[in-house]
Amino acid sequence: MEDEITMKNQFTLTNEQQNILDHADKYAREQLYPLAQRMDDEEWWPSDIMQVLGKLGFLGITVSQKYGGVGLDMLSAGLICQAFSRWNHALALAWVAHDNLCANNIDKNGSDHLREKYLPRLCSGEIIGCLGLTEPGAGSDALGSMNTRAIRENDHYILNGSKIYITNGPIADICLVYAKTVPGKGSKGITAFIVESDMPGFKVAQKMNKMGFRGSQTAELFFENLRVPLENIVGDEHQGHQVVMSGLDFERSMVAPISVGTAERALSLSLEFAKTRKQFGKPIAQFQMVQSRLADMYVWVETMKTFCWSILAEINEVDETQAGKGDIHARTAASIMYCANMCNRVLDNSVQIFGGNGYIWESEINRLFRTTKLLEIGAGSTEIRKIIIASELFKS
């Protein structure tokens, strides 16, 4: 009997986890959803939102309470991300970049000095964080083709180069930047640094205007003779590739809930529209082809949820030395790939159900539809995800 209960709970949320999801959903519906349209229309960012989230305990979810965090696990953070994404996916993406890519990374890999210096302010929302990995011309080969260079000079490194498509780039106060410190070593010889945006030589080269996730601020960052003290190195010197690879697994597990929340909202909107939209004298919900689409969408959403949750639960048991390789490397890639692909299918069917109403830029379903492609590209494209999965399969 105990084994049956364990198996059942493996695929369902506990009461505490459901309460976290419901609490975040209520807040997002009431406070974040009203911001979504303007964020999309104007590429606008609500400047005080991070401090508000910090006061409400929605920042530093996985960060130790010692440094001002909440001290919860990855599944709890994923549920918050899922709930936020139902109502404002652009803000959810900015939240992930801040809370997971930056704060969680520093918490797992940074020195005590860096944790004490930056984490309390990241958890309160006093400062905003981002991650600087992708470069112009590099794309999926972010490590092997890295052109950003850092040359050591006594107690500093001199940083030169640029990063592109950086979520939170225009608004960030600190950036976790990866740079080549030992040339000629391919994807190795890289070091991770914390760079502050007010350091001389840091520049937002351009703010980027996007198709989807428009309220989430994105930029190209430029570094010119930027002096970074040695104490700002995250992880071991010249071993930043380990920080990258482990961080990508945590990132992929956390981006997958964005697809889940977006798809959930699309299904809800489609059901509501099908019940009220009339053609040939009756609601289109009575047409079997519409019912077929809705049934498919329901199945895709349900499988997305359980797979996504199970991977988040698994990565709770993995530390930064274990991530980036083995079974969890394949499974986080599978989670983000499956959820992104299914989100694409859900939104494609949603727009078909909405017809001309869904093709209008200002409609919510159109806003959701324009998110899908980034989810198949960011944190490693679908093709990279398949390579990772196949590579781990052949190792077994």
N, C-alpha and C positions, 0 to 999 in steps of 0.2 A: 504493500500500500504506500509506504514511504517513497519507494522508487517511482511509483506512478505520479505522486504529487511533485517530486523533483522534476520529472520529465515534463509535466504540464507547466510548471513555473519557469522552465527553461525558455518557453516561448510566449510567456505572458509577463506583464509588469506586476510588481508587487504593489501593495496599497500605497507605500511611500513613494514609489516611482510614479504611479499614476497621479498622485497628489502634486508632484513636481511638474508633471506635464500639464495638468489642469491649471495650476497656479500661473505658470508661464503663459499658457494659452489665454487665460482671462486678462492678464496684463497686456499681452500683445494685441488682443482684439480691441481693448478699450483705449490703449495709449499709442500703440505703434501703427495700427491699421490706418488711423486718420492721417498719418504722415506719408503714407505710401504713394498716393497720387501725385502730390507735389514733388516728392523725391524723384519720381519717374519723369514728370513733365519738365522739370527744371534742372535735373542732375543736382538737386539740392541736398544739403546735409544739415540736420538739426544739431547745432553746435554744442548744445548742453546735454545731449542724450546720454553720453557715456557716464557723465557724473551722476545723472539720474539713475542709470542702471546700477552704478556702483553703490549708491545709497540704498537701493532696494535689494542688494545681494545677488544681482545677476552678473557680476563680474568676478573673475578669479575663482571660477567654479571648481577647478581641479587643483588650484594652488593651496598650499598648506596654510592653515589658519595662523601659523607663526608669522607669516608674511602678509597677513591681511586678507587671505583668500577664504573660500567657503569650505574647502577640504572635502568635496564630494568626488565621485568617480566619473569616468568618461561616459558611462551610460546616462548618468544624471545630466551631464553637460549636453549630451546628444539630444536628450528629450527637450531641454530648453531651446536648443537650436531648431528642432523640429517644430515646436510651438511658435517660435518667432517667425519661422519661414511660412507658416500658414497665412500670416497676416501682413508680413513685410519682409520678403525674402532678401531685399537689398540690405536692410539693416542687419538681418541675420548673417549675411556674408561678412559684413564689416565686423560684426561681433566675433565671428570665428577667427578672422585675421588677428584681431586684438587679443582674444582670450586664449586661443589655442596655438596659433602659429607663433605668436610672440610670448605671451605670459607663461603658458604651459611649457614652452620650449626653454625659457630661462629658468623656470622652476626645476625642470628635470636635468638641465645640463650646465647651468650657471654656477659660479662660485657663491659662497655665502655672502661675500661682499656685494656681488651683483644682485643677488636676491634681495638683500636688505636695502639696496639703493633704489631698485626699480619696481619690485613687485608690489609693495604697499600702494604706490601711486597708480600703478596699472589696475590694481584691484578696486581702488576708489574711483577710477575714471578721471583722476586729476591729469593723467597723461594718457595718450593713445599710442598703441604700438602697431607695427607692421613687420612684414618679413620681406627681405630683398634677396631673391634668388634668380629669377628669370632675367635674361639679358637680350638686347636686340640681336637678332641673328642666331640665337642659341636655341630657344624654344625647348623641345623635349630633351635635348642634350645639354641640360643646364650645367652639369658639372664638367663634362668633357670639353665643352666649347667656351668655358668661362674666360672672359677677357678682363674682368675687373681685377686689378692687381693691387697688392699691398706689399710694400717694401719696408723691412724693419730698419729703424734708425734709433739706436739707443733704447729708450723706454717707451717708444711709440712705433706705430706703423703709419706709413704714408699711403693713403688709399686713393686710387684713381680708377674711374670707370663709370658705368651706368647700369641701372636696373630698369626693367620695363614691366608694364601691366601689374603694378604693385598696389594691391588693395589697401586702402587707408593711406596711401602715399601722400596725397595732398594735405592730409590733416594730422599725420602722425608726428609725435614728439620724439619717439625713438624708433629705430629700425634695426632688426637683426639682419646683418648684411654678411654675405658669404663672398670671400675674395681669394684669389690664387696667391699663395705665399711661397710656394715652391714650384717654379715653372718646370714644364717638361714631364710631369707625372700624371698626365691624363686627368682622370676624375679624382685623383688624390692630390695631396699638397695644398689643401684648401683650409682656410681658417674662418671661423665665425666671430663676428664682432658686434657689439652693441654700439650703434652710432646715434648721436643726438642730432636732431634737425637744426639746432642752433649752433652747431659746430661750424667754424669757418670752412668753406669748401663744399658744404651740403646745399644742393639746389634741387627744387622741383622743376625739372626741365619742361614738362607739359602735363596738364590735367587732361585725361583722355575721355572722350565722349563715346559712350557705348550703346550697343543695341539693347541690351538687357541689364538687369541689376544696376540701373542708372543712378540711383541715389547713393549706391556704394561708391565712394570716391576712389578713383584709380589714376595712377600717375607713372610717368617715367622720372626716375631719380638720377641725379648726376653728382659725381664726387670728383672734386678737383683738389689734389694735394691736401686731402683731409687728414688731419692728425688724430689718430685713435690711440689712447693709452693702452699698454699691455694688459692692464687690469680689466679692460673691457672685452677681452677674449672670452668667448663662451665655449666650454669644452676644452679639449687639448689643442695646443698650437699645432697647425698643419694637419689636424685630424677632423676638420670640419665636415668632411664627407660623411663621417659617422653620425654627426648631428643632423645633417640633411636627410640621410636615409631613414633614420629612426623617426625623425620628425614627420616625414612624408606619410608613414604608416598611421601615425596619430591624426595627421591632417585628413587623410582619406577617410578614416572612420568617422571623422567629425563633419566632413562635407556631405557625406551621404544623407544625413537627416534633412539637409536643405531640400534635396530632391523629394524626400518623403513628405515633408510639410507642404511643399508646393503642389505636389500631386494630390494630396488630401484636399486642399482648398479647391483645386480644379474639379475634382469629383463632386464636391459639395455644390459648387456653382452650377455644374452641369445638371445635376439632379434637380435643383431648384428651377433652372431654366426649362428643362424638359417637362416639368409639371405645369408650368404657366404658359409656355409658348404654344399657340394653337395653329394648326394647319389642317385644311380640309375639314374644319368644324370640330376638331378634337385636339387635346394636348398631344404633343409629339411623343410624350412618354408612353403613349399607347401603341406606338409603332414598334414592331418587333426589331427592326434594324437599329433603332435608337436604343432599345432595351439591350440588344446584343453588345453594343458599344459600352454601355454603362456597366454591364456585367463584367466585361473584360477589364474595364478600368478598376472596378472594385477588387478583382482578383490581383491585379498588378499592385495596387496600393497595399493590400494586406500582406502579400509576400515581401514587398519592399520593407515594411515595418519589421516583420519578424527577423528577416535576414540582417537588416541594419542593426537592430537591437542586439542580436546574438554576437555580432562582430564587436560592437562596443563593449559588451560584457567580457568577451575574450581578451580584448586589448587592455582591460583593467588589470589583467594578470601578467602583463608584459611590461618590462622596464625598458629604458632607453638603450640598454646593452643587448637586448634580445630583438627589438624591433628592427626593421630594415632587412630582414632575412628570414628564411624558413617559411613555415606554414602561415604565420600571421601576415607575412609580407604578401603572400598570394591572396589571403582571405580579405585583407583590407582593400586590395586592388579589385577583388571580385565584388565587394560590397558597393564601392563607389561606382563601379562600372554598371552593375546591374541596376542600381537605383537611378542612375542618370539615364540609362537606356529606357527604363520603364516610365520614368517621368516624361521623357520625350513622347512615348506612345500615349500616355494619358492625356497630355496636352494636345497632341495631334487630334485625338478623338474628341476632346473638348471643343476645339475650334470647329470641327466638323459639325458637332451638335448645335453650336451657336450659329453656324452659317455666317451670313454677312455681318451679324452683330459681333462675332468674334474676330472679324478681319479689321475692325476699326481700332486704330492705335490707342484711343483713349479708354477702351473697355478693359476691365480687370482681367478677363481671360486672355486678352492679347498681351497684357503686361506679363502674365504668367508664362505664356507661350514663348516670349522673347528671352526667358531665362534659360531655356532648356539647353541651348547649344554650349553655353559656358560650362555647364555641369558635365558635358562630355569632353571638355578640353582642359579645364583647370585641374591642378594637382596631378598632372600627368594625363595625357589624352587617352581616349578609349584604346587606341593602338598600343600605347605604352602599357596600359593596364593588362592587355592581353599578353604582351611579351613577358611581363612579370609573372603572370599566372602560368603560362606555358613553361617558362624557365624553371619555376619551382616544381612543376609536375615532372619534368624530366630528371630532376635531382632525386626524386623519391624512388 
